[in-house]
Amino acid sequence: MQCPLFLLLLGPLYTVIQAQEISVNDQKTGIIGQEIDLPCTISSSDPNVHVSQIMWEKGGSSIAVYSPQHGTHISDSNTYQLINPSQNSATLRISSVRAINEGEYSCEVTLFPSGNRKATTKLVVIAVPQNSAEANTEAIANGEEQTVATCRSSSGRPPSLITWQTSLPGNVTTTMTNNTDGTYTVVSRYVLTPTSQADGMPITCNINHESKMIPIPLKLSVKYPPEVTVEGFDDNWHLKRNGVFLTCSAKGNPPPTSYIWKTIDGSPLPSTVRVKENILYVDEVDERVNRSFLCEVTNALGSRAYRQDVLVREKPNPSGAGATGGIIGGIIAAIVGIAVVATVILICRQQKKNQTAKDDDEFEGPPAYKPPPPSLKLQIEKSAEEVPLKALPPPSDTTESQDMELNGKTPPKYQMTPESQRYSDFQNDYLEQENPIYNEFQPPENASPRDEEGFVMSPAVYV
């Protein structure tokens, strides 16, 4: 099969094109106000191919051209430059990047005799924002919703994302402004109804730009009038008591500037009372102290007062006087009780442990009874074999037995030999050692089984 003529003509050209390569960056990031370089390099494996022209263009418009025969041409020399152009490279430099410089830049190379080749670089323009945050020092606890903190990210590109981190419930309002230079300004405000408890509370503004988190911690400032308390009255101010006093404590924003002690009815303070700053001292309790006292505290937002009623008793109040002591005594008693319970538990555990060990020893130890040694056992068996037995004479007849009884004579009894007696004594001792309960059932001394039971027992039955 023959190839068409035009394919034969394009074959060498296709080989030349494949031998050329133009290299650029797929994407570059430029920062507003700084310069950036966009490189373009040409490589060729065919020495017969020559570069006739290198041109940079944006949006279809030429911005910089280099030709080995005609030199360099720049459309806007204040913005663009070609760095060391040659047949192998032409790097485009943007001297001061602006937002309008963002876009796609193409490097087109004219090759002879192969034709034109083109590669594109995308330029992304960003701007690093200026970040700040502040607490509103003019927030007042007056029951109205107000801005307590403001966070700002100015002149950034792309726009920043602002979030808040705090334990206080509130709302967030955010605004974004497009600046004329292509940047953005984002302002976020944290809004709530401030109270005195919010004063000094932490809050953090988090600014996220280009996947970079920037936290800015703050402390809220809420103005509020003084909050006053009085301490020191224990409901046991009795006549002639000495060394008692009342302490007036207050907090506010701004801080309190003055403390004034007065009576509720406006009368002068008793002569037994003296005041030093926020403390009212009573040298000796008497009837004149039996009244209500006011502690008035003032700051820049106003004055607040706390009323303390004092009841003077004729005699000490045991419940009031011993309240503190009772609390302390209860705590001490609780501690002692816990210690006693812990000690008892430890003792019981130790006793149980000892008893367990003792039981284990008794279970695993040797038996209390020890059998006689083999030599003694053999001696016993030998003695039992050597014991001679005397058989009773056979009865002659009934008449002879009755005659013997009438004549006052008894039938002959069994007589033990010395060897038999020794074996019987040893056997009795052996039974006593083996089971002491036999001691309670021993027959009386010199008694014969035949005398009581009417029969003859041989010692051999014990073997």
MOFENUR-V834147 format. One record per residue. N is the residue number from 1. OMEGA is omega in radians with two decimals (NA if undefined). Layout:
N & OMEGA
N & OMEGA
This chain:
1 & -3.08
2 & 3.12
3 & 3.07
4 & -3.08
5 & -3.09
6 & 3.09
7 & 3.10
8 & 3.14
9 & -3.11
10 & -3.10
11 & 3.13
12 & 3.13
13 & 3.13
14 & 3.11
15 & 3.13
16 & -3.14
17 & -3.12
18 & -3.12
19 & -3.13
20 & 3.13
21 & 3.09
22 & -3.07
23 & 3.04
24 & 3.02
25 & 3.10
26 & -3.12
27 & 3.07
28 & 3.14
29 & 3.12
30 & 3.14
31 & -3.10
32 & 3.14
33 & 3.12
34 & 3.13
35 & 3.14
36 & 3.14
37 & 3.07
38 & -3.07
39 & 3.03
40 & -3.10
41 & -3.13
42 & 3.09
43 & -3.11
44 & 3.10
45 & -3.13
46 & -3.12
47 & -3.14
48 & -3.14
49 & -3.12
50 & 3.10
51 & 3.12
52 & -3.08
53 & 3.00
54 & -3.08
55 & 3.00
56 & 3.11
57 & 3.12
58 & -3.13
59 & 3.12
60 & -3.14
61 & 3.13
62 & 3.13
63 & 3.10
64 & -3.10
65 & 3.04
66 & 3.09
67 & 3.11
68 & -3.13
69 & -3.00
70 & 3.09
71 & -3.01
72 & 3.07
73 & -3.13
74 & 3.14
75 & 3.12
76 & -3.07
77 & 3.09
78 & -3.09
79 & -2.99
80 & 3.03
81 & 2.98
82 & -3.05
83 & 3.07
84 & -3.14
85 & 3.10
86 & 3.10
87 & -3.12
88 & -3.11
89 & 3.04
90 & -3.09
91 & 3.12
92 & 3.11
93 & 3.02
94 & -2.95
95 & 3.14
96 & -3.03
97 & 3.03
98 & -3.11
99 & -3.10
100 & 3.11
101 & -3.14
102 & 3.12
103 & -3.11
104 & 3.13
105 & -3.11
106 & 3.04
107 & -3.10
108 & -3.09
109 & 3.08
110 & -3.08
111 & 3.07
112 & 0.20
113 & -2.96
114 & 3.13
115 & -3.06
116 & 3.02
117 & -3.07
118 & 3.03
119 & -2.99
120 & 3.05
121 & 3.08
122 & 3.13
123 & 3.08
124 & -3.10
125 & 3.08
126 & 3.07
127 & 3.12
128 & -3.05
129 & 2.98
130 & -3.02
131 & 3.11
132 & 3.10
133 & -3.14
134 & 3.05
135 & 3.14
136 & -3.10
137 & -3.13
138 & 3.11
139 & -3.08
140 & 3.10
141 & -3.12
142 & 3.11
143 & -3.14
144 & 3.14
145 & -3.07
146 & 3.02
147 & -3.11
148 & 3.13
149 & -3.13
150 & 3.13
151 & -3.04
152 & 3.02
153 & -2.96
154 & 3.00
155 & 3.09
156 & 3.08
157 & -0.06
158 & -3.12
159 & -3.13
160 & 3.05
161 & -3.06
162 & 3.04
163 & -3.12
164 & 3.10
165 & -3.14
166 & 3.08
167 & -3.11
168 & 3.09
169 & -3.14
170 & -3.12
171 & -3.12
172 & 3.02
173 & -3.08
174 & 3.07
175 & 3.11
176 & -3.12
177 & 3.05
178 & 3.14
179 & -3.07
180 & -3.13
181 & 3.11
182 & 3.09
183 & -3.09
184 & 3.05
185 & -3.11
186 & 3.12
187 & 3.13
188 & -3.13
189 & 3.07
190 & -3.00
191 & 3.04
192 & 3.03
193 & -3.00
194 & 3.03
195 & 3.13
196 & 3.13
197 & 3.14
198 & -3.12
199 & 3.14
200 & 3.14
201 & -3.14
202 & 3.05
203 & -3.07
204 & 3.03
205 & 3.12
206 & -3.13
207 & -3.13
208 & 3.10
209 & -3.14
210 & 3.09
211 & 3.09
212 & -3.09
213 & 3.13
214 & 3.11
215 & 3.08
216 & -3.13
217 & 3.13
218 & 2.96
219 & -3.09
220 & 3.08
221 & -3.13
222 & 3.11
223 & 3.11
224 & -3.14
225 & -3.07
226 & 2.97
227 & -2.90
228 & 2.99
229 & 3.10
230 & -3.13
231 & 3.07
232 & 3.13
233 & -3.08
234 & 3.13
235 & 3.10
236 & 3.06
237 & -3.11
238 & -3.11
239 & 3.10
240 & 3.10
241 & -3.08
242 & 2.97
243 & 3.07
244 & -3.12
245 & 3.08
246 & 3.14
247 & 3.14
248 & -3.14
249 & -3.13
250 & 3.02
251 & -3.13
252 & 3.09
253 & 0.10
254 & -3.09
255 & 3.10
256 & -3.11
257 & -3.11
258 & 3.05
259 & -3.13
260 & 3.05
261 & 3.11
262 & 3.06
263 & -3.08
264 & -3.12
265 & 3.10
266 & -3.13
267 & -3.14
268 & 3.10
269 & 3.12
270 & -3.11
271 & 3.13
272 & -3.10
273 & 3.05
274 & -3.04
275 & 3.03
276 & -3.08
277 & -3.05
278 & -3.08
279 & 3.06
280 & -3.11
281 & 3.07
282 & -3.10
283 & 3.12
284 & -3.10
285 & 3.04
286 & -3.07
287 & -3.08
288 & 3.12
289 & -3.11
290 & -3.08
291 & 3.10
292 & 3.13
293 & 3.08
294 & 2.97
295 & -3.10
296 & -3.10
297 & -3.07
298 & 2.91
299 & -3.03
300 & -3.12
301 & 3.12
302 & -3.09
303 & 3.05
304 & -3.10
305 & 3.08
306 & -3.11
307 & 3.08
308 & 3.09
309 & -3.14
310 & 3.09
311 & -3.13
312 & -3.13
313 & 3.09
314 & -3.11
315 & 3.13
316 & 3.10
317 & -3.08
318 & -3.12
319 & 3.13
320 & -3.10
321 & -3.06
322 & -3.12
323 & -3.14
324 & 3.12
325 & 3.12
326 & 3.11
327 & -3.14
328 & 3.12
329 & 3.09
330 & 3.11
331 & 3.14
332 & 3.13
333 & 3.11
334 & 3.13
335 & 3.14
336 & 3.13
337 & 3.10
338 & 3.14
339 & 3.13
340 & 3.14
341 & 3.12
342 & 3.13
343 & 3.13
344 & 3.14
345 & 3.13
346 & -3.14
347 & -3.14
348 & 3.13
349 & 3.14
350 & 3.11
351 & 3.13
352 & 3.12
353 & 3.13
354 & -3.12
355 & 3.12
356 & 3.12
357 & 3.12
358 & 3.13
359 & 3.12
360 & 3.13
361 & -3.14
362 & -3.11
363 & -3.06
364 & -3.06
365 & 3.13
366 & -3.13
367 & -3.11
368 & -3.12
369 & 3.09
370 & 3.13
371 & -3.13
372 & 3.14
373 & -3.08
374 & -3.14
375 & 3.13
376 & -3.14
377 & 3.09
378 & 3.13
379 & 3.14
380 & -3.12
381 & 3.13
382 & 3.13
383 & -3.12
384 & 3.12
385 & -3.05
386 & -3.11
387 & 3.11
388 & 3.10
389 & 3.06
390 & -3.13
391 & 3.09
392 & 3.10
393 & -3.14
394 & -3.13
395 & -3.11
396 & 3.08
397 & -3.09
398 & -3.10
399 & -3.11
400 & 3.12
401 & 3.13
402 & 3.12
403 & -3.14
404 & 3.12
405 & -3.14
406 & 3.13
407 & 3.12
408 & 3.12
409 & 3.12
410 & 3.10
411 & -3.14
412 & 3.13
413 & 3.09
414 & 3.14
415 & -3.14
416 & 3.06
417 & 3.11
418 & 3.14
419 & 3.12
420 & 3.12
421 & -3.14
422 & 3.12
423 & 3.13
424 & 3.12
425 & -3.13
426 & -3.14
427 & 3.11
428 & 3.11
429 & -3.13
430 & 3.12
431 & 3.11
432 & 3.12
433 & -3.10
434 & 3.13
435 & -3.08
436 & -3.10
437 & 3.12
438 & -3.13
439 & -3.10
440 & -3.08
441 & 3.11
442 & 3.10
443 & 3.14
444 & -3.08
445 & -3.12
446 & 3.11
447 & -3.12
448 & 3.11
449 & -3.12
450 & -3.13
451 & -3.04
452 & -3.02
453 & 3.11
454 & 3.08
455 & -3.07
456 & 3.14
457 & 3.11
458 & 3.11
459 & -3.07
460 & -3.10
461 & -3.13
462 & -3.05
463 & NA
